[in-house]
Amino acid sequence: MTVLVLASQSPARLKTLREAGIEPVVIVSGVNEEQLAGLGPAELAAQLAVLKASAVARRGDLPAAALVLGCDSVLELDSPGFEQRALGKPGTAEEATSRWRSMRGRSGTLVTGHCLIDTATGEQVSEAAYTTVHFAELDDAEIDAYVATGEPLQVAGAFTIDGRGGAYVTGVDGDHHNVVGVSLPLLRDLVRRLGHQWHELWVRP
């Protein structure tokens, strides 16, 4: 049986995979996300995904016949002053508030880099998924209330679509799973490129 190893501590990614019938082994990569600077959103997301998957794939305590998945998401905002900036986790309430005041009423592209490594062969495939996200026109009180929940501080782009922030997303163009953090259609394609079948990863009933 092929085992998927998720090189991420994201609860949203884990939940998405579980709801798709997969029970991954979670091993956090420990990669310092600040080590890459000056890159555009797509390149940053792609390179961080590779670094995370590679760090976990090198470990000696992995299950046999494992596929290691690394992911990283950033937001590219269609807003003056933010073009070509990769917006990851804001980290502070002040930054999250500033982001939302620029994001409201606008659209952004959520980019998630995916890297999948077959530990049996050492073969690696990677690709990024892109989803356009349309944000509602929030007033300052709504932004302050949302930031006060703490939810926006630890997620790429300072928003979620599967939590409190879902009410502030008016629509998406593309795979909505990608906004949560892992594109299931893209991951299926990567699994097949490595010579496996998606249903091999399902938990047996």
Number of C-alpha atoms within 10 A of each C-alpha: 11 17 20 25 24 26 28 24 13 17 10 19 20 20 13 18 19 14 10 13 14 20 18 21 17 17 18 17 19 13 17 10 16 7 7 12 9 9 13 15 24 23 16 22 28 24 22 25 28 23 21 26 28 23 16 25 25 11 11 7 8 17 13 11 14 20 29 27 31 30 29 26 31 27 29 23 25 16 15 7 9 15 13 15 16 25 21 21 19 20 15 14 19 12 16 26 22 12 20 25 15 15 22 19 16 15 20 19 23 29 28 30 28 29 28 29 26 21 19 10 10 11 12 18 16 19 20 22 25 20 20 21 23 19 22 16 17 15 11 13 9 13 19 16 11 21 22 14 11 15 17 27 22 17 22 24 26 28 28 21 18 13 12 13 16 13 13 20 18 14 16 18 11 16 17 20 18 24 30 24 27 27 25 18 14 17 19 15 15 23 23 12 14 16 9 16 15 17 13 14 20 19 14 9 4
